[in-house]
């Protein structure tokens, strides 16, 4: 199972800029076979980028930033997975911006997760806390908080409710501390690794160790080329979800290169 770096472009770029960015990333992805690269542009740009990159490298995939949990219907402004299924392998679900700005609930996130899996699209489930955990002083208490209302482990439980065990290996858990997103205030590698380790142990206890190993857990939150090495050296972190730096061609390609280099143990 290869590590993964996901670029969430959010609501940025013109079509021309998006096409140039995608082309730059694709050319560089050809050199890093040990890493899966996922691009999540605004949905209006997906088809032209897909057409431009028909000969894309095998390790480059596309994802939606959001989707509806129905095949079709009277849902003005929403996007159905069937509209992008031929193009997208992934969909981001439950990002904190969707929860905060658009009022998405745990129930809605769960509906999206289950529908994505039914549709053959892998959900990237975002979880995160408002304030930093103090694991160094109050480990047991803080892990308990994670299981309470609003806690990240409870978010996982609610997101995966009703999901079949055989579908769980298609899931990616993206740990994004809300206090770090877009703030230039990234978590340290040790902190992120500790949280991802707790998540992996929780999944192992909830399901099984073998099954938990198939669920990739990635970190997101103010990731740059300067700190990617710190995260990817951690055994409990299987990849990265990159926001602002993912719309900078050279920076994002450098993040991918370093991530592949660290995980593969070879110079790229």
Secondary structure, 3 states (H helix, E strand, C coil): CCEEEEEECCCCCCHHHHHHHHHHHHHHHCCCCCEEEEEECCHHHHHHHHHHCCCCCCCEEEEECCCCCCCCCCCCCCCCHHHHCCCCCEEEECCHHHHHHHCCCHHHHHHHHHHHHHCCCEEEEEECCCCCCCHHHHHHHHHHHHCCCCCHHHHHHHHCCCCCHHHHHHCEEEEECHHHCCCCCCCCHHHHHHHHHHHHHHHHHHCCHHHHHCCEEEEECCCCCCCHHHHHCCCCCCEEEECHHHHCHHHHHHHHHHHHHHHHCCCC
